[in-house]
Amino acid sequence: MSGLAVEFEVVIAICAARVLIRQLRGLLVDVGNAIRAWRSVRDALRDEQEEHQG
């Protein structure tokens, strides 16, 4: 394989890795948002329960 072909494959691999990292970051942000939303709902339900008990 020529040096140019190897360089091309390396560039393609780097680009693919960057895309994958960007997608993983997006996934982590989505998971974080889902956890925050779940906690918010949980806290609201807990507050509502406390109001009915108190």
mmCIF file of the N, C-alpha and C atoms, coordinates in Angstrom:
data_MODEL
# 
_entry.id   MODEL 
# 
loop_
_atom_site.group_PDB 
_atom_site.id 
_atom_site.type_symbol 
_atom_site.label_atom_id 
_atom_site.label_alt_id 
_atom_site.label_comp_id 
_atom_site.label_asym_id 
_atom_site.label_entity_id 
_atom_site.label_seq_id 
_atom_site.pdbx_PDB_ins_code 
_atom_site.Cartn_x 
_atom_site.Cartn_y 
_atom_site.Cartn_z 
_atom_site.occupancy 
_atom_site.B_iso_or_equiv 
_atom_site.pdbx_formal_charge 
_atom_site.auth_seq_id 
_atom_site.auth_comp_id 
_atom_site.auth_asym_id 
_atom_site.auth_atom_id 
_atom_site.pdbx_PDB_model_num 
ATOM 1   N N  . MET A 1 1  ? 0.846   -1.183 0.000  1.00 0.00 ? 1  MET A N  1 
ATOM 2   C CA . MET A 1 1  ? 0.000   0.000  0.000  1.00 0.00 ? 1  MET A CA 1 
ATOM 3   C C  . MET A 1 1  ? 0.888   1.240  0.000  1.00 0.00 ? 1  MET A C  1 
ATOM 4   N N  . SER A 1 2  ? 0.505   2.196  -0.800 1.00 0.00 ? 2  SER A N  1 
ATOM 5   C CA . SER A 1 2  ? 1.329   3.399  -0.892 1.00 0.00 ? 2  SER A CA 1 
ATOM 6   C C  . SER A 1 2  ? 1.143   4.268  0.346  1.00 0.00 ? 2  SER A C  1 
ATOM 7   N N  . GLY A 1 3  ? 2.079   5.170  0.527  1.00 0.00 ? 3  GLY A N  1 
ATOM 8   C CA . GLY A 1 3  ? 2.020   6.055  1.680  1.00 0.00 ? 3  GLY A CA 1 
ATOM 9   C C  . GLY A 1 3  ? 0.777   6.928  1.660  1.00 0.00 ? 3  GLY A C  1 
ATOM 10  N N  . LEU A 1 4  ? 0.365   7.328  0.453  1.00 0.00 ? 4  LEU A N  1 
ATOM 11  C CA . LEU A 1 4  ? -0.822  8.172  0.328  1.00 0.00 ? 4  LEU A CA 1 
ATOM 12  C C  . LEU A 1 4  ? -2.072  7.424  0.769  1.00 0.00 ? 4  LEU A C  1 
ATOM 13  N N  . ALA A 1 5  ? -2.158  6.152  0.416  1.00 0.00 ? 5  ALA A N  1 
ATOM 14  C CA . ALA A 1 5  ? -3.320  5.344  0.813  1.00 0.00 ? 5  ALA A CA 1 
ATOM 15  C C  . ALA A 1 5  ? -3.365  5.180  2.327  1.00 0.00 ? 5  ALA A C  1 
ATOM 16  N N  . VAL A 1 6  ? -2.210  4.977  2.931  1.00 0.00 ? 6  VAL A N  1 
ATOM 17  C CA . VAL A 1 6  ? -2.155  4.832  4.391  1.00 0.00 ? 6  VAL A CA 1 
ATOM 18  C C  . VAL A 1 6  ? -2.588  6.140  5.057  1.00 0.00 ? 6  VAL A C  1 
ATOM 19  N N  . GLU A 1 7  ? -2.084  7.275  4.554  1.00 0.00 ? 7  GLU A N  1 
ATOM 20  C CA . GLU A 1 7  ? -2.469  8.560  5.116  1.00 0.00 ? 7  GLU A CA 1 
ATOM 21  C C  . GLU A 1 7  ? -3.969  8.784  4.978  1.00 0.00 ? 7  GLU A C  1 
ATOM 22  N N  . PHE A 1 8  ? -4.538  8.408  3.840  1.00 0.00 ? 8  PHE A N  1 
ATOM 23  C CA . PHE A 1 8  ? -5.967  8.563  3.607  1.00 0.00 ? 8  PHE A CA 1 
ATOM 24  C C  . PHE A 1 8  ? -6.757  7.730  4.612  1.00 0.00 ? 8  PHE A C  1 
ATOM 25  N N  . GLU A 1 9  ? -6.339  6.500  4.848  1.00 0.00 ? 9  GLU A N  1 
ATOM 26  C CA . GLU A 1 9  ? -7.027  5.639  5.812  1.00 0.00 ? 9  GLU A CA 1 
ATOM 27  C C  . GLU A 1 9  ? -6.931  6.205  7.228  1.00 0.00 ? 9  GLU A C  1 
ATOM 28  N N  . VAL A 1 10 ? -5.791  6.771  7.574  1.00 0.00 ? 10 VAL A N  1 
ATOM 29  C CA . VAL A 1 10 ? -5.620  7.369  8.904  1.00 0.00 ? 10 VAL A CA 1 
ATOM 30  C C  . VAL A 1 10 ? -6.557  8.562  9.063  1.00 0.00 ? 10 VAL A C  1 
ATOM 31  N N  . VAL A 1 11 ? -6.648  9.397  8.041  1.00 0.00 ? 11 VAL A N  1 
ATOM 32  C CA . VAL A 1 11 ? -7.537  10.564 8.093  1.00 0.00 ? 11 VAL A CA 1 
ATOM 33  C C  . VAL A 1 11 ? -8.985  10.103 8.237  1.00 0.00 ? 11 VAL A C  1 
ATOM 34  N N  . ILE A 1 12 ? -9.383  9.098  7.483  1.00 0.00 ? 12 ILE A N  1 
ATOM 35  C CA . ILE A 1 12 ? -10.746 8.565  7.564  1.00 0.00 ? 12 ILE A CA 1 
ATOM 36  C C  . ILE A 1 12 ? -11.009 8.014  8.976  1.00 0.00 ? 12 ILE A C  1 
ATOM 37  N N  . ALA A 1 13 ? -10.061 7.291  9.537  1.00 0.00 ? 13 ALA A N  1 
ATOM 38  C CA . ALA A 1 13 ? -10.224 6.728  10.882 1.00 0.00 ? 13 ALA A CA 1 
ATOM 39  C C  . ALA A 1 13 ? -10.358 7.839  11.926 1.00 0.00 ? 13 ALA A C  1 
ATOM 40  N N  . ILE A 1 14 ? -9.576  8.887  11.791 1.00 0.00 ? 14 ILE A N  1 
ATOM 41  C CA . ILE A 1 14 ? -9.648  10.006 12.735 1.00 0.00 ? 14 ILE A CA 1 
ATOM 42  C C  . ILE A 1 14 ? -11.005 10.693 12.632 1.00 0.00 ? 14 ILE A C  1 
ATOM 43  N N  . CYS A 1 15 ? -11.474 10.915 11.415 1.00 0.00 ? 15 CYS A N  1 
ATOM 44  C CA . CYS A 1 15 ? -12.789 11.546 11.228 1.00 0.00 ? 15 CYS A CA 1 
ATOM 45  C C  . CYS A 1 15 ? -13.894 10.674 11.819 1.00 0.00 ? 15 CYS A C  1 
ATOM 46  N N  . ALA A 1 16 ? -13.828 9.382  11.587 1.00 0.00 ? 16 ALA A N  1 
ATOM 47  C CA . ALA A 1 16 ? -14.838 8.474  12.127 1.00 0.00 ? 16 ALA A CA 1 
ATOM 48  C C  . ALA A 1 16 ? -14.809 8.486  13.657 1.00 0.00 ? 16 ALA A C  1 
ATOM 49  N N  . ALA A 1 17 ? -13.627 8.522  14.230 1.00 0.00 ? 17 ALA A N  1 
ATOM 50  C CA . ALA A 1 17 ? -13.506 8.561  15.685 1.00 0.00 ? 17 ALA A CA 1 
ATOM 51  C C  . ALA A 1 17 ? -14.091 9.857  16.243 1.00 0.00 ? 17 ALA A C  1 
ATOM 52  N N  . ARG A 1 18 ? -13.866 10.969 15.548 1.00 0.00 ? 18 ARG A N  1 
ATOM 53  C CA . ARG A 1 18 ? -14.412 12.250 16.014 1.00 0.00 ? 18 ARG A CA 1 
ATOM 54  C C  . ARG A 1 18 ? -15.936 12.253 15.960 1.00 0.00 ? 18 ARG A C  1 
ATOM 55  N N  . VAL A 1 19 ? -16.492 11.676 14.899 1.00 0.00 ? 19 VAL A N  1 
ATOM 56  C CA . VAL A 1 19 ? -17.944 11.579 14.779 1.00 0.00 ? 19 VAL A CA 1 
ATOM 57  C C  . VAL A 1 19 ? -18.498 10.712 15.905 1.00 0.00 ? 19 VAL A C  1 
ATOM 58  N N  . LEU A 1 20 ? -17.842 9.592  16.175 1.00 0.00 ? 20 LEU A N  1 
ATOM 59  C CA . LEU A 1 20 ? -18.288 8.697  17.240 1.00 0.00 ? 20 LEU A CA 1 
ATOM 60  C C  . LEU A 1 20 ? -18.239 9.396  18.600 1.00 0.00 ? 20 LEU A C  1 
ATOM 61  N N  . ILE A 1 21 ? -17.175 10.118 18.862 1.00 0.00 ? 21 ILE A N  1 
ATOM 62  C CA . ILE A 1 21 ? -17.046 10.844 20.130 1.00 0.00 ? 21 ILE A CA 1 
ATOM 63  C C  . ILE A 1 21 ? -18.147 11.892 20.259 1.00 0.00 ? 21 ILE A C  1 
ATOM 64  N N  . ARG A 1 22 ? -18.449 12.595 19.169 1.00 0.00 ? 22 ARG A N  1 
ATOM 65  C CA . ARG A 1 22 ? -19.514 13.599 19.189 1.00 0.00 ? 22 ARG A CA 1 
ATOM 66  C C  . ARG A 1 22 ? -20.861 12.946 19.491 1.00 0.00 ? 22 ARG A C  1 
ATOM 67  N N  . GLN A 1 23 ? -21.103 11.782 18.895 1.00 0.00 ? 23 GLN A N  1 
ATOM 68  C CA . GLN A 1 23 ? -22.352 11.070 19.146 1.00 0.00 ? 23 GLN A CA 1 
ATOM 69  C C  . GLN A 1 23 ? -22.432 10.587 20.593 1.00 0.00 ? 23 GLN A C  1 
ATOM 70  N N  . LEU A 1 24 ? -21.323 10.104 21.133 1.00 0.00 ? 24 LEU A N  1 
ATOM 71  C CA . LEU A 1 24 ? -21.314 9.656  22.534 1.00 0.00 ? 24 LEU A CA 1 
ATOM 72  C C  . LEU A 1 24 ? -21.556 10.815 23.490 1.00 0.00 ? 24 LEU A C  1 
ATOM 73  N N  . ARG A 1 25 ? -20.977 11.965 23.183 1.00 0.00 ? 25 ARG A N  1 
ATOM 74  C CA . ARG A 1 25 ? -21.222 13.146 24.021 1.00 0.00 ? 25 ARG A CA 1 
ATOM 75  C C  . ARG A 1 25 ? -22.704 13.505 24.000 1.00 0.00 ? 25 ARG A C  1 
ATOM 76  N N  . GLY A 1 26 ? -23.301 13.473 22.820 1.00 0.00 ? 26 GLY A N  1 
ATOM 77  C CA . GLY A 1 26 ? -24.723 13.757 22.700 1.00 0.00 ? 26 GLY A CA 1 
ATOM 78  C C  . GLY A 1 26 ? -25.557 12.774 23.498 1.00 0.00 ? 26 GLY A C  1 
ATOM 79  N N  . LEU A 1 27 ? -25.157 11.502 23.451 1.00 0.00 ? 27 LEU A N  1 
ATOM 80  C CA . LEU A 1 27 ? -25.874 10.471 24.209 1.00 0.00 ? 27 LEU A CA 1 
ATOM 81  C C  . LEU A 1 27 ? -25.766 10.736 25.709 1.00 0.00 ? 27 LEU A C  1 
ATOM 82  N N  . LEU A 1 28 ? -24.585 11.109 26.164 1.00 0.00 ? 28 LEU A N  1 
ATOM 83  C CA . LEU A 1 28 ? -24.396 11.401 27.591 1.00 0.00 ? 28 LEU A CA 1 
ATOM 84  C C  . LEU A 1 28 ? -25.235 12.605 28.017 1.00 0.00 ? 28 LEU A C  1 
ATOM 85  N N  . VAL A 1 29 ? -25.322 13.619 27.154 1.00 0.00 ? 29 VAL A N  1 
ATOM 86  C CA . VAL A 1 29 ? -26.151 14.786 27.465 1.00 0.00 ? 29 VAL A CA 1 
ATOM 87  C C  . VAL A 1 29 ? -27.613 14.359 27.564 1.00 0.00 ? 29 VAL A C  1 
ATOM 88  N N  . ASP A 1 30 ? -28.063 13.511 26.628 1.00 0.00 ? 30 ASP A N  1 
ATOM 89  C CA . ASP A 1 30 ? -29.446 13.030 26.660 1.00 0.00 ? 30 ASP A CA 1 
ATOM 90  C C  . ASP A 1 30 ? -29.728 12.228 27.933 1.00 0.00 ? 30 ASP A C  1 
ATOM 91  N N  . VAL A 1 31 ? -28.797 11.383 28.319 1.00 0.00 ? 31 VAL A N  1 
ATOM 92  C CA . VAL A 1 31 ? -28.968 10.599 29.543 1.00 0.00 ? 31 VAL A CA 1 
ATOM 93  C C  . VAL A 1 31 ? -29.030 11.529 30.753 1.00 0.00 ? 31 VAL A C  1 
ATOM 94  N N  . GLY A 1 32 ? -28.164 12.516 30.797 1.00 0.00 ? 32 GLY A N  1 
ATOM 95  C CA . GLY A 1 32 ? -28.176 13.479 31.892 1.00 0.00 ? 32 GLY A CA 1 
ATOM 96  C C  . GLY A 1 32 ? -29.492 14.236 31.968 1.00 0.00 ? 32 GLY A C  1 
ATOM 97  N N  . ASN A 1 33 ? -30.002 14.647 30.814 1.00 0.00 ? 33 ASN A N  1 
ATOM 98  C CA . ASN A 1 33 ? -31.292 15.354 30.793 1.00 0.00 ? 33 ASN A CA 1 
ATOM 99  C C  . ASN A 1 33 ? -32.419 14.448 31.254 1.00 0.00 ? 33 ASN A C  1 
ATOM 100 N N  . ALA A 1 34 ? -32.388 13.188 30.861 1.00 0.00 ? 34 ALA A N  1 
ATOM 101 C CA . ALA A 1 34 ? -33.426 12.242 31.277 1.00 0.00 ? 34 ALA A CA 1 
ATOM 102 C C  . ALA A 1 34 ? -33.374 12.024 32.789 1.00 0.00 ? 34 ALA A C  1 
ATOM 103 N N  . ILE A 1 35 ? -32.181 11.930 33.345 1.00 0.00 ? 35 ILE A N  1 
ATOM 104 C CA . ILE A 1 35 ? -32.040 11.750 34.797 1.00 0.00 ? 35 ILE A CA 1 
ATOM 105 C C  . ILE A 1 35 ? -32.568 12.974 35.531 1.00 0.00 ? 35 ILE A C  1 
ATOM 106 N N  . ARG A 1 36 ? -32.240 14.179 35.029 1.00 0.00 ? 36 ARG A N  1 
ATOM 107 C CA . ARG A 1 36 ? -32.735 15.396 35.661 1.00 0.00 ? 36 ARG A CA 1 
ATOM 108 C C  . ARG A 1 36 ? -34.256 15.464 35.606 1.00 0.00 ? 36 ARG A C  1 
ATOM 109 N N  . ALA A 1 37 ? -34.826 15.108 34.470 1.00 0.00 ? 37 ALA A N  1 
ATOM 110 C CA . ALA A 1 37 ? -36.286 15.130 34.331 1.00 0.00 ? 37 ALA A CA 1 
ATOM 111 C C  . ALA A 1 37 ? -36.922 14.127 35.283 1.00 0.00 ? 37 ALA A C  1 
ATOM 112 N N  . TRP A 1 38 ? -36.340 12.941 35.391 1.00 0.00 ? 38 TRP A N  1 
ATOM 113 C CA . TRP A 1 38 ? -36.877 11.913 36.289 1.00 0.00 ? 38 TRP A CA 1 
ATOM 114 C C  . TRP A 1 38 ? -36.826 12.386 37.742 1.00 0.00 ? 38 TRP A C  1 
ATOM 115 N N  . ARG A 1 39 ? -35.718 13.003 38.126 1.00 0.00 ? 39 ARG A N  1 
ATOM 116 C CA . ARG A 1 39 ? -35.596 13.514 39.495 1.00 0.00 ? 39 ARG A CA 1 
ATOM 117 C C  . ARG A 1 39 ? -36.612 14.609 39.761 1.00 0.00 ? 39 ARG A C  1 
ATOM 118 N N  . SER A 1 40 ? -36.844 15.451 38.762 1.00 0.00 ? 40 SER A N  1 
ATOM 119 C CA . SER A 1 40 ? -37.814 16.526 38.917 1.00 0.00 ? 40 SER A CA 1 
ATOM 120 C C  . SER A 1 40 ? -39.209 15.961 39.138 1.00 0.00 ? 40 SER A C  1 
ATOM 121 N N  . VAL A 1 41 ? -39.586 14.972 38.355 1.00 0.00 ? 41 VAL A N  1 
ATOM 122 C CA . VAL A 1 41 ? -40.899 14.337 38.517 1.00 0.00 ? 41 VAL A CA 1 
ATOM 123 C C  . VAL A 1 41 ? -40.980 13.640 39.871 1.00 0.00 ? 41 VAL A C  1 
ATOM 124 N N  . ARG A 1 42 ? -39.934 12.941 40.242 1.00 0.00 ? 42 ARG A N  1 
ATOM 125 C CA . ARG A 1 42 ? -39.902 12.245 41.534 1.00 0.00 ? 42 ARG A CA 1 
ATOM 126 C C  . ARG A 1 42 ? -40.074 13.231 42.682 1.00 0.00 ? 42 ARG A C  1 
ATOM 127 N N  . ASP A 1 43 ? -39.369 14.354 42.625 1.00 0.00 ? 43 ASP A N  1 
ATOM 128 C CA . ASP A 1 43 ? -39.468 15.354 43.685 1.00 0.00 ? 43 ASP A CA 1 
ATOM 129 C C  . ASP A 1 43 ? -40.865 15.978 43.729 1.00 0.00 ? 43 ASP A C  1 
ATOM 130 N N  . ALA A 1 44 ? -41.442 16.222 42.557 1.00 0.00 ? 44 ALA A N  1 
ATOM 131 C CA . ALA A 1 44 ? -42.795 16.789 42.517 1.00 0.00 ? 44 ALA A CA 1 
ATOM 132 C C  . ALA A 1 44 ? -43.796 15.816 43.125 1.00 0.00 ? 44 ALA A C  1 
ATOM 133 N N  . LEU A 1 45 ? -43.666 14.536 42.806 1.00 0.00 ? 45 LEU A N  1 
ATOM 134 C CA . LEU A 1 45 ? -44.567 13.535 43.377 1.00 0.00 ? 45 LEU A CA 1 
ATOM 135 C C  . LEU A 1 45 ? -44.376 13.429 44.882 1.00 0.00 ? 45 LEU A C  1 
ATOM 136 N N  . ARG A 1 46 ? -43.140 13.504 45.348 1.00 0.00 ? 46 ARG A N  1 
ATOM 137 C CA . ARG A 1 46 ? -42.854 13.445 46.781 1.00 0.00 ? 46 ARG A CA 1 
ATOM 138 C C  . ARG A 1 46 ? -43.467 14.656 47.491 1.00 0.00 ? 46 ARG A C  1 
ATOM 139 N N  . ASP A 1 47 ? -43.328 15.839 46.893 1.00 0.00 ? 47 ASP A N  1 
ATOM 140 C CA . ASP A 1 47 ? -43.915 17.044 47.489 1.00 0.00 ? 47 ASP A CA 1 
ATOM 141 C C  . ASP A 1 47 ? -45.440 16.934 47.558 1.00 0.00 ? 47 ASP A C  1 
ATOM 142 N N  . GLU A 1 48 ? -46.029 16.420 46.489 1.00 0.00 ? 48 GLU A N  1 
ATOM 143 C CA . GLU A 1 48 ? -47.482 16.260 46.472 1.00 0.00 ? 48 GLU A CA 1 
ATOM 144 C C  . GLU A 1 48 ? -47.936 15.269 47.534 1.00 0.00 ? 48 GLU A C  1 
ATOM 145 N N  . GLN A 1 49 ? -47.167 14.206 47.703 1.00 0.00 ? 49 GLN A N  1 
ATOM 146 C CA . GLN A 1 49 ? -47.503 13.205 48.721 1.00 0.00 ? 49 GLN A CA 1 
ATOM 147 C C  . GLN A 1 49 ? -47.413 13.811 50.120 1.00 0.00 ? 49 GLN A C  1 
ATOM 148 N N  . GLU A 1 50 ? -46.388 14.598 50.369 1.00 0.00 ? 50 GLU A N  1 
ATOM 149 C CA . GLU A 1 50 ? -46.215 15.231 51.665 1.00 0.00 ? 50 GLU A CA 1 
ATOM 150 C C  . GLU A 1 50 ? -47.345 16.208 51.962 1.00 0.00 ? 50 GLU A C  1 
ATOM 151 N N  . GLU A 1 51 ? -47.841 16.912 50.933 1.00 0.00 ? 51 GLU A N  1 
ATOM 152 C CA . GLU A 1 51 ? -48.951 17.832 51.132 1.00 0.00 ? 51 GLU A CA 1 
ATOM 153 C C  . GLU A 1 51 ? -50.212 17.080 51.552 1.00 0.00 ? 51 GLU A C  1 
ATOM 154 N N  . HIS A 1 52 ? -50.438 15.924 50.955 1.00 0.00 ? 52 HIS A N  1 
ATOM 155 C CA . HIS A 1 52 ? -51.636 15.146 51.295 1.00 0.00 ? 52 HIS A CA 1 
ATOM 156 C C  . HIS A 1 52 ? -51.539 14.531 52.698 1.00 0.00 ? 52 HIS A C  1 
ATOM 157 N N  . GLN A 1 53 ? -50.306 14.215 53.105 1.00 0.00 ? 53 GLN A N  1 
ATOM 158 C CA . GLN A 1 53 ? -50.120 13.608 54.428 1.00 0.00 ? 53 GLN A CA 1 
ATOM 159 C C  . GLN A 1 53 ? -50.144 14.682 55.516 1.00 0.00 ? 53 GLN A C  1 
ATOM 160 N N  . GLY A 1 54 ? -49.640 15.854 55.183 1.00 0.00 ? 54 GLY A N  1 
ATOM 161 C CA . GLY A 1 54 ? -49.488 16.896 56.197 1.00 0.00 ? 54 GLY A CA 1 
ATOM 162 C C  . GLY A 1 54 ? -50.634 17.793 56.212 1.00 0.00 ? 54 GLY A C  1 
# 
